[in-house]
Structures are given as C-alpha cells and as structure tokens.
Amino acid sequence: MAIIKPENMDFRDKNIIAIISGLPGVGKTTLALSAPDVVLIDADEGIVRVKPEHRKDAAICKTYEELLADVRSFEGHYKTVVIDTGGALIEMLKDWAIRTEPTASRKNGGFSQQGYGFVKTEFLRLSAELRKKFNVVFLFHSTMTKLDETTFYDIVCEGSAKTMVWQPADLGAYLHISNGERYLGFTPTANYNAKAAYGIKGLIKVPELSPGEPNEFLTRLFERVRANLQAESET
C-alpha cells in the first residue's frame, strides 16, 4: 500500500459524479447536456424534450446489457456520461438481476431482498467503473409528498435504492424554480435531499439560455470544483 502525503495529493483531474433531481419539465436534461464533452444515455426518452439546438449525442438503451455495451464504446470520445434517468437505470438493473440471478425473484413473484443486494452491488460497481473514465451525471425525477406541514421533494427511485444512489455521488442538487428563477440547491433542506462538497453549496442560480447562447453551465461548475480542490491542496 502506497502512502500519499497531503502535500502530494493532486485532484485537478478528478472525475465528478453528480445527481440532479427535479420535477418533470424543469429542464434537467438540458442542464445535464451542459457538461463537458457529453453523451446522453437516454433510458427515459428525455432527449425528445430538449430543444434541437441543445441536443448532444445520445444512446437509447432498453436493457442493462445495451447500456454496458454503449458505455464501452464511449471511451476516448467523451468526457461526461449523463444517465437519464437514474430511476430508469434501477429498473434496468432489476430486470437484469431477474434474468441473470435466480434468487432475485421470490417464489411467489416480486423482487427479493437478494435481488436488491445484486442491484446495489452492480450500481456501485458501475458508478466506480464510469468514474475512472468519465464525469457522471445521474438525473432523477422528483415527486412531491407531504410530511406533516412540510412539502418534501423526493427522487423517484425504487424503495431502498433511494438512499443507495447517493453513496457514490460527490455532488447532489435539486433543480427548482423560485420566484420565476431556476436554482440548483446543493445544501440539504427540510424540502429536499442534496449533497454539497468542494466549496459548492447553497443555492446556485441557473440562468435561462438565450437563443444561440452556448449551453455550458455544468462545464463551468466542474471547472470550479477542480479549481477549489487545487486551491485547498495548495493551502
């Protein structure tokens, strides 16, 4: 095992895993396509709702095996992989587990606890494998629920997977509209889950794109993350 001294740690080339959640129609897919050298894994048929001028390369997947094959073809051509949506990916993983792991299905029907274990293990393996070569952005739809007097916006994801998907993420934000302006909320609140890190926290305004304006918001945000990491290392 090699020991690295703090003064020798360099994270300028670190790949980032981010979660962006939000209600349908708030602009998650267009925002995700502002990441650097991006390709979209469209498991939720989201690319059709993106304005043509903001569309990027996309792979439409119906099975987990197709997704893995597409990912292998991305290496050397893209820097960021967007998965739209993470909830659809979990459903693909459940289908894959049922077809490949006999214990993933209960005898009386339904998905077993062992099946959820297979899904968790494979999701974390996939996330780690993707991070070696790409930035990764997982998109999730949100749904509104009432907790006492508080409105909470939770990600749409199968059962216990709701907490598991946050494990590999460096950053997580809720995309929402407040007083007619769009914001990414990176700090958890009583209304939504989020994940702040590397100096990225609180509310960050997401400007509306004017016709012909480059879609570069996440590219600039990722550059800011790496600049913050470098500044911390130098300090």
C-alpha positions in Angstrom: 0.0 0.0 0.0 1.4 3.4 -1.0 1.0 6.3 1.4 0.5 9.7 -0.2 1.4 12.8 1.8 -1.2 15.6 1.8 1.2 18.0 0.0 1.5 15.5 -2.8 -2.3 15.0 -3.3 -3.5 16.4 -6.7 -7.2 16.2 -7.5 -7.2 18.5 -10.6 -8.1 15.6 -12.9 -10.7 14.1 -10.6 -13.8 12.9 -12.3 -17.1 14.0 -10.7 -20.3 12.1 -10.0 -23.3 14.4 -9.6 -27.0 13.9 -9.0 -29.5 16.4 -10.3 -33.2 15.9 -9.4 -36.3 18.0 -10.1 -39.9 17.9 -11.1 -40.7 17.0 -14.8 -40.3 19.9 -17.2 -37.9 22.0 -15.1 -35.0 21.5 -17.6 -32.9 18.7 -16.0 -31.8 17.1 -19.3 -30.8 20.4 -21.0 -28.8 21.3 -17.9 -27.1 18.0 -17.8 -26.1 18.4 -21.5 -24.1 21.5 -20.5 -21.4 19.2 -19.0 -18.1 18.9 -20.9 -17.9 16.6 -24.0 -21.1 14.9 -23.0 -23.1 11.9 -24.2 -26.6 11.0 -23.0 -27.7 7.5 -22.1 -31.4 8.1 -22.8 -33.3 5.4 -20.8 -36.3 7.6 -20.2 -36.8 9.1 -23.7 -35.9 12.6 -22.5 -33.8 13.8 -25.5 -37.0 14.5 -27.5 -38.0 17.2 -25.0 -34.7 19.1 -25.4 -34.6 21.9 -27.9 -32.8 20.8 -31.1 -30.0 23.5 -30.6 -29.1 22.0 -27.2 -29.2 18.3 -28.1 -26.0 16.2 -27.9 -25.0 12.7 -28.9 -27.3 10.1 -27.3 -27.6 6.3 -26.9 -31.1 4.9 -26.4 -31.0 1.8 -24.2 -33.7 -0.7 -23.4 -31.6 -3.2 -21.4 -28.7 -3.1 -19.0 -26.6 -5.1 -21.4 -27.2 -2.5 -24.1 -26.2 0.2 -21.7 -22.9 -1.6 -20.8 -22.1 -2.1 -24.5 -22.7 1.6 -25.2 -20.5 2.7 -22.3 -17.6 0.6 -23.6 -17.9 2.4 -26.9 -17.8 5.9 -25.3 -14.2 5.7 -24.0 -11.9 8.1 -25.8 -14.7 10.0 -27.4 -16.5 11.7 -24.4 -15.6 13.2 -21.0 -19.1 13.1 -19.4 -21.8 10.4 -19.3 -25.4 11.5 -18.4 -27.8 8.8 -17.3 -31.4 9.9 -17.8 -32.9 8.8 -15.5 -31.3 7.1 -12.6 -34.7 5.6 -11.7 -34.9 4.0 -15.2 -31.4 2.6 -14.6 -32.5 1.0 -11.4 -35.4 -0.6 -13.2 -33.0 -1.9 -15.9 -30.8 -3.4 -13.1 -33.8 -5.1 -11.6 -34.7 -6.7 -15.0 -31.1 -7.7 -15.4 -31.0 -9.3 -11.9 -34.2 -11.2 -12.5 -32.8 -12.6 -15.8 -29.3 -13.5 -14.5 -29.7 -14.2 -10.8 -32.2 -17.0 -9.9 -32.5 -15.7 -6.3 -33.5 -12.2 -7.4 -37.1 -13.3 -7.8 -39.4 -14.6 -5.0 -41.1 -17.9 -5.5 -44.5 -16.2 -5.2 -43.5 -13.4 -7.5 -41.9 -10.0 -6.9 -38.4 -8.9 -6.3 -36.4 -10.4 -3.4 -34.1 -8.9 -0.9 -31.2 -10.8 -2.5 -32.2 -9.1 -5.8 -31.9 -5.6 -4.2 -28.5 -6.7 -3.0 -27.4 -7.6 -6.5 -28.8 -4.2 -7.8 -26.9 -2.3 -5.1 -23.6 -4.1 -5.8 -23.9 -3.6 -9.6 -24.9 0.1 -9.3 -21.9 0.9 -7.1 -19.6 -1.2 -9.4 -20.9 0.7 -12.5 -20.5 4.1 -10.8 -16.9 3.3 -9.8 -16.1 2.0 -13.3 -17.6 5.0 -15.0 -15.7 7.4 -12.7 -12.4 6.0 -13.9 -13.0 7.4 -17.4 -15.8 10.0 -17.2 -17.7 12.5 -15.2 -21.1 11.1 -14.5 -24.4 12.9 -14.1 -27.4 10.9 -12.8 -30.8 12.6 -13.5 -33.8 11.8 -11.3 -37.4 12.9 -11.5 -38.8 14.2 -8.2 -42.2 13.6 -6.7 -43.9 15.8 -4.1 -45.1 14.4 -0.8 -46.4 15.9 2.4 -44.6 15.3 5.7 -46.7 16.9 8.4 -46.8 20.5 7.3 -43.7 20.3 5.1 -43.7 19.6 1.4 -40.8 17.3 0.5 -39.5 16.6 -3.0 -38.0 13.1 -3.1 -36.3 11.4 -6.0 -38.3 8.9 -8.0 -36.4 5.6 -7.4 -37.3 2.1 -6.2 -37.6 1.6 -2.5 -34.2 1.3 -0.6 -32.3 2.4 -3.8 -33.3 6.0 -2.9 -30.5 6.1 -0.3 -28.1 3.9 -2.2 -27.8 6.1 -5.2 -26.4 8.9 -3.1 -23.4 6.9 -1.9 -21.0 7.4 -4.9 -22.1 11.0 -5.6 -19.7 13.9 -5.0 -22.5 16.5 -5.5 -26.2 16.4 -5.5 -28.6 19.2 -6.3 -32.4 19.8 -6.5 -33.3 21.9 -9.6 -36.3 24.1 -8.9 -38.0 27.4 -9.7 -38.3 30.1 -7.1 -39.8 33.5 -7.9 -39.5 32.8 -11.6 -35.8 31.9 -11.4 -34.2 28.5 -11.6 -31.8 27.3 -8.9 -29.7 24.3 -8.0 -29.9 23.6 -4.3 -26.8 21.8 -3.1 -27.4 22.0 0.6 -30.0 19.6 2.1 -33.1 21.3 3.5 -36.4 20.2 5.0 -37.8 20.2 1.5 -35.2 18.1 -0.5 -32.1 16.0 -0.3 -28.8 17.4 -1.7 -25.1 17.0 -1.3 -22.6 19.8 -1.0 -18.8 19.4 -1.4 -15.7 21.0 -2.7 -16.9 24.5 -2.0 -20.1 24.0 -4.0 -23.1 24.6 -1.6 -26.3 26.5 -1.1 -28.3 27.9 -4.0 -26.7 28.5 -7.3 -28.8 30.3 -10.0 -29.1 28.6 -13.4 -29.7 31.3 -16.0 -32.1 30.8 -18.8 -30.4 30.2 -22.1 -30.9 32.9 -24.8 -31.2 31.7 -28.5 -27.7 30.9 -29.8 -26.1 31.0 -26.3 -23.7 28.1 -25.5 -25.0 25.6 -23.0 -22.0 25.4 -20.7 -23.3 25.7 -17.1 -22.0 22.3 -15.8 -18.8 22.7 -17.7 -18.0 25.8 -15.7 -19.2 24.3 -12.5 -16.9 21.3 -12.9 -14.0 23.6 -13.6 -14.9 25.5 -10.4 -14.8 22.2 -8.5 -11.4 21.4 -9.7 -10.1 24.9 -9.1 -11.4 24.7 -5.5 -9.7 21.3 -5.0 -6.4 22.7 -6.2 -6.7 25.7 -4.0 -7.4 23.6 -1.0 -4.4 21.4 -1.8 -2.1 24.4 -2.1 -3.4 25.8 1.2 
